[in-house]
Each structure stands twice: as C-alpha cells, then as structure tokens.
Amino acid sequence: MAYYTTGEDFHDPELHVQVPGSADGSLQEIIIDVTLQQFKEKGQSAGIFMLAVDVTALARARAELAALRAPGGQFGAVAARWFSEFENELITGYRCLYAIR
C-alpha cells in the first residue's frame, strides 16, 4: 500500500465504494469521506490511521442541489439566488437542514 511506504497522506472527500448491502451478498454503493495517514514509532512506519465517515446522503443532496441550480434545472435562476444566500449551511453537512428557515 503506497500510503504506508511513501508516508504521504491521502484524503478523498467523496470516495465511492461498494459494500455488501444485504444478506444475499448484493453490493450497494456508499460514499465516504476518507483520510489515511501514516504514523511512526521511533522513526519507523508503525501503521496507518484511517478515518472514514459515511457522507452518502450529503453527497447525493449536493448533486441534487447542483442539478436544480443548473441552467434549465427545475428551479433555475430563482433557486440559484435563494440558495446562494445559504450555501455555507447547505454544504457543511452538519447543518444541512439549517438553511430551511
């Protein structure tokens, strides 16, 4: 694994992965925000720290919002003006619904 030998950090805010979705073994796609960082002990590689958060709902909501805001989208220019006021709240994920006041 390159992260272990090179020591370079890896981060992907929307990594698409396939995971078992049910008892029958079928796969489902989820989207994770993942970070890999090498850690050392006494100057030697000792392992990899991994942090992964499921952001599937957030990523899909962002994609839907982008489609709505796109030229010719369902809301077009009117939505683009309204959403621009709340963009920071909409894209943080932790306050995703906060923009609906």
N, C-alpha and C positions, 0 to 999 in steps of 0.2 A: 504494500500500500504506500503510495507516494508520500502521503502526509507524514508517515512515520519516519521515512528515510530522509526527506528533504527538510522537515521541520517547518514547512510553510503552512500557515493557517488556511482553512477552507471555509467559505461561507456561501450558502445559496439560500436566499430568502424565499424561493418558491421552487423547491425540488420536487418533481413529480415522481412518485414511487408506486409500485404495485405491491399490495399486501393481501394475504388471504382474507376474503370478505365474509365467508360463511362456512358452515360445517362441510359443505360439499367441495370445498377447496377452490372455488372460483375466486378470481382476483378482482380487486377493486382498486382504483387509483385514488391516492390521497396526495395532498400537497403539504410538504413540511418546510419549515424554516430551520435549516441545519447549520451548525458550526462545529468544525473539527479543529482541535488544537493539540499539538504535541506537548507533552510535559516531560521534564527531565529530572533525574535524581543523580546527584554527583556528576553532572555534566553529560550523562548518558541518557539516551532515549529510554523512557520507562513506560510509555503508553500514550494513548490518545484520549483526550477529553472530548466527549461528544454531547452536544445539547441539541435536541430536536423538539420542535413544537408543531403540532398539527394546525395548519393555517388553511385547511381546505375551504371552509366556509368563507373566510375572509378573502381568499384569492378569487373564489367564484363570484363573490359580491363585487369585488373590484372590476372583474371582467364584465359583469352585467352593467355596472355603472358606466364603464368606458363605452360599451355598446349604446347605452341610452344617450350618452353625451355626444356621440359621434355624429357628424353631419348626416342627416337622413335618419337618425335614430328616432325612437319613439318620442322623446321629449325635445330633442334638438337644442336650439339656442336658448329657449326659456329655461330648460333644466340646467344647461351649462352655466347660466348666470346664477341661478339659485344654488347649485351645488358648489360653485367656486367659493361662495361665502363660507361653506362648512367643510372645505376639502381636508383640512388638517384633522378634524374629528373623524371624517369618514375613512381615512386611510390608515389611522393608527391601529385599528383593530380592537384595542382595549376600550375605546369609547365609540365604537362603530355606530351604535344607535343613538348616541348623544345628539347628533345633528338633527334628529327629528324632534323639533321643539314644539 
